[in-house]
Amino acid sequence: MGKSSSLWEYIVDIIETVVIAAAIFVVVYLFLLQPHQVKGASMEPNFHDGEYILTDKISYRFGDPKRGDVVIFRAPPNQNLDFIKRIIGLPGEKISIKDGKIIIYNDKNPKGVVLQEPYETVGPNDSGNLLKEGQILTLDDKSYLVLGDNRTHSSDSREWGGVSKELIVGKAWLRYWPLSSISFIKHINFNP
């Protein structure tokens, strides 16, 4: 009886450990951090196809996204897909493109100012149907303009407009695969 009793206690301990570990994983996955894989070339040269990142899902519960944040969101054309892009325009702003440069119009700059992006981008800014050279896109008070860093190979706000905060899953926080590229993803603070 002693051996079967201690075997039973051992099995119960294993089950308890598995249940607790699963509960912790579910809480972390649903509310704190979620892994995502970069798919495609839309964020090159800063993020590459096949890289894995951890998404911080809690920051935007206490604050708003900022210009320059790299975010993961449910794609407006197909909300079953998660996209990774960079926030360029903030709620209530107007954005246009002139001579290939992004112009931001807001309360601080009602006449518009050229956006100086302090990270590497590739390709033209004006290859979409909604945001072409000379057109103005006005964001509503809950939407963000998001663009891929590789503008030539990016389906983004130029094509389908702003992304509402409700669609944003979270902020890219940590690049963890491949191991040779492991790094925290820093917020780039810039304003026009």
C-alpha positions as CSV (number, residue, x, y, z in Angstrom):
1,M,0.0,0.0,0.0
2,G,2.9,2.4,0.7
3,K,4.3,2.1,-2.8
4,S,1.0,2.7,-4.6
5,S,0.2,5.6,-2.3
6,S,3.5,7.3,-3.0
7,L,3.1,6.6,-6.8
8,W,-0.4,8.2,-6.6
9,E,1.1,11.2,-4.8
10,Y,3.8,11.5,-7.4
11,I,1.2,11.4,-10.3
12,V,-0.9,14.0,-8.5
13,D,2.2,16.3,-8.1
14,I,2.9,16.0,-11.8
15,I,-0.7,16.8,-12.7
16,E,-0.7,19.8,-10.4
17,T,2.6,21.1,-11.8
18,V,1.3,20.7,-15.4
19,V,-2.0,22.5,-14.6
20,I,-0.2,25.4,-12.8
21,A,2.3,25.7,-15.7
22,A,-0.5,25.7,-18.3
23,A,-2.4,28.3,-16.3
24,I,0.7,30.6,-16.1
25,F,1.3,30.1,-19.8
26,V,-2.4,31.0,-20.7
27,V,-2.3,34.2,-18.5
28,V,1.0,35.3,-20.0
29,Y,-0.1,34.5,-23.6
30,L,-3.5,36.2,-23.3
31,F,-2.6,39.3,-21.3
32,L,1.2,39.9,-21.2
33,L,3.4,38.6,-24.0
34,Q,2.7,36.8,-27.3
35,P,5.2,35.4,-29.8
36,H,4.9,36.4,-33.4
37,Q,6.9,35.6,-36.5
38,V,7.9,38.2,-39.1
39,K,6.5,37.1,-42.4
40,G,7.7,38.7,-45.6
41,A,9.9,41.6,-46.5
42,S,7.7,44.5,-45.5
43,M,9.9,45.6,-42.5
44,E,13.3,45.1,-44.0
45,P,16.0,46.2,-43.4
46,N,15.1,46.5,-39.7
47,F,13.2,43.1,-39.3
48,H,13.6,40.1,-41.5
49,D,11.4,37.3,-42.8
50,G,11.5,34.4,-40.3
51,E,12.5,36.3,-37.2
52,Y,10.6,35.8,-34.0
53,I,9.6,38.6,-31.7
54,L,7.7,38.8,-28.4
55,T,4.8,41.2,-28.4
56,D,4.1,43.3,-25.3
57,K,0.3,43.2,-24.9
58,I,0.0,45.2,-21.7
59,S,1.6,48.6,-22.5
60,Y,-1.2,49.9,-24.5
61,R,-3.7,49.1,-21.8
62,F,-2.1,52.0,-19.8
63,G,-1.0,54.3,-22.6
64,D,-1.4,55.1,-26.3
65,P,0.8,54.0,-29.1
66,K,3.5,56.5,-30.1
67,R,4.9,57.5,-33.4
68,G,7.8,55.1,-34.2
69,D,6.5,52.2,-32.3
70,V,6.6,48.9,-34.1
71,V,3.2,47.3,-33.6
72,I,1.5,44.0,-34.3
73,F,-2.2,44.3,-35.3
74,R,-5.0,42.4,-36.9
75,A,-4.9,43.4,-40.5
76,P,-7.8,45.4,-41.7
77,P,-8.1,43.5,-45.0
78,N,-8.2,40.2,-43.1
79,Q,-8.4,40.3,-39.4
80,N,-7.4,36.6,-39.1
81,L,-3.8,37.7,-40.0
82,D,-1.4,39.7,-37.8
83,F,0.7,42.3,-39.5
84,I,3.8,44.1,-38.2
85,K,4.3,47.7,-39.2
86,R,5.6,51.0,-37.7
87,I,3.3,53.8,-36.5
88,I,3.8,56.9,-38.6
89,G,0.6,59.0,-38.1
90,L,-1.4,59.6,-34.9
91,P,-5.1,60.0,-34.3
92,G,-6.5,63.2,-35.7
93,E,-3.5,64.0,-37.9
94,K,-3.6,64.6,-41.6
95,I,-0.9,63.0,-43.7
96,S,0.1,63.7,-47.3
97,I,3.0,62.9,-49.5
98,K,4.9,65.6,-51.4
99,D,8.0,64.8,-53.5
100,G,8.1,61.4,-52.0
101,K,8.3,62.7,-48.4
102,I,5.7,62.2,-45.7
103,I,4.1,65.4,-44.5
104,I,2.3,65.5,-41.1
105,Y,-0.3,68.1,-40.3
106,N,-1.4,68.4,-36.7
107,D,-2.2,71.1,-34.0
108,K,1.5,71.7,-33.5
109,N,2.2,71.9,-37.2
110,P,-1.0,73.1,-39.0
111,K,1.0,74.0,-42.2
112,G,2.6,70.6,-42.2
113,V,6.1,69.3,-41.6
114,V,8.2,66.7,-43.3
115,L,8.6,63.6,-41.2
116,Q,12.3,62.8,-40.6
117,E,12.4,59.0,-40.0
118,P,15.5,58.1,-37.9
119,Y,15.6,54.5,-39.1
120,E,16.3,53.0,-42.4
121,T,13.5,52.7,-45.0
122,V,13.4,51.3,-48.5
123,G,11.4,52.4,-51.5
124,P,8.9,55.1,-52.3
125,N,6.2,56.4,-49.9
126,D,3.4,56.8,-52.4
127,S,2.5,53.4,-53.8
128,G,-1.0,52.9,-52.3
129,N,-4.5,53.7,-53.5
130,L,-5.4,55.9,-50.4
131,L,-2.2,57.8,-49.9
132,K,-0.7,58.9,-53.2
133,E,1.4,61.9,-54.1
134,G,-0.6,65.1,-53.4
135,Q,-3.5,63.4,-51.6
136,I,-4.3,64.0,-48.0
137,L,-5.4,61.3,-45.6
138,T,-7.2,62.3,-42.4
139,L,-7.0,59.9,-39.5
140,D,-10.0,59.7,-37.2
141,D,-9.6,60.2,-33.4
142,K,-9.0,56.4,-32.9
143,S,-6.8,55.5,-35.9
144,Y,-3.1,55.2,-36.6
145,L,-1.3,55.4,-39.9
146,V,1.1,52.4,-40.1
147,L,3.7,51.7,-42.8
148,G,6.2,49.0,-43.4
149,D,9.9,50.1,-43.3
150,N,10.2,48.5,-46.8
151,R,7.7,50.7,-48.6
152,T,8.2,48.8,-51.9
153,H,7.0,45.5,-50.4
154,S,4.4,46.5,-47.8
155,S,0.7,46.3,-47.7
156,D,-0.1,49.1,-45.2
157,S,-2.2,52.2,-44.5
158,R,-1.4,53.6,-47.9
159,E,-3.7,50.9,-49.3
160,W,-6.4,50.4,-46.6
161,G,-6.3,53.4,-44.3
162,G,-5.8,53.8,-40.6
163,V,-5.7,51.1,-38.0
164,S,-7.9,51.5,-34.9
165,K,-6.4,51.0,-31.5
166,E,-8.8,48.0,-31.0
167,L,-7.0,46.1,-33.7
168,I,-3.5,46.6,-32.2
169,V,-2.4,43.4,-30.5
170,G,0.6,45.1,-28.9
171,K,4.1,46.5,-29.3
172,A,7.1,44.6,-30.6
173,W,9.3,44.2,-27.5
174,L,12.0,41.6,-28.0
175,R,13.6,39.9,-31.0
176,Y,14.5,36.4,-29.8
177,W,15.2,34.3,-32.9
178,P,17.6,33.8,-34.5
179,L,19.8,33.9,-31.4
180,S,22.4,35.9,-33.2
181,S,19.9,38.8,-33.5
182,I,18.5,38.7,-30.0
183,S,17.7,42.2,-28.9
184,F,15.2,44.5,-27.2
185,I,13.2,46.5,-29.7
186,K,13.7,50.2,-28.7
187,H,11.1,52.8,-29.2
188,I,12.4,55.5,-31.5
189,N,11.2,58.8,-30.2
190,F,10.6,61.3,-33.0
191,N,8.0,63.9,-33.7
192,P,7.5,66.2,-36.6
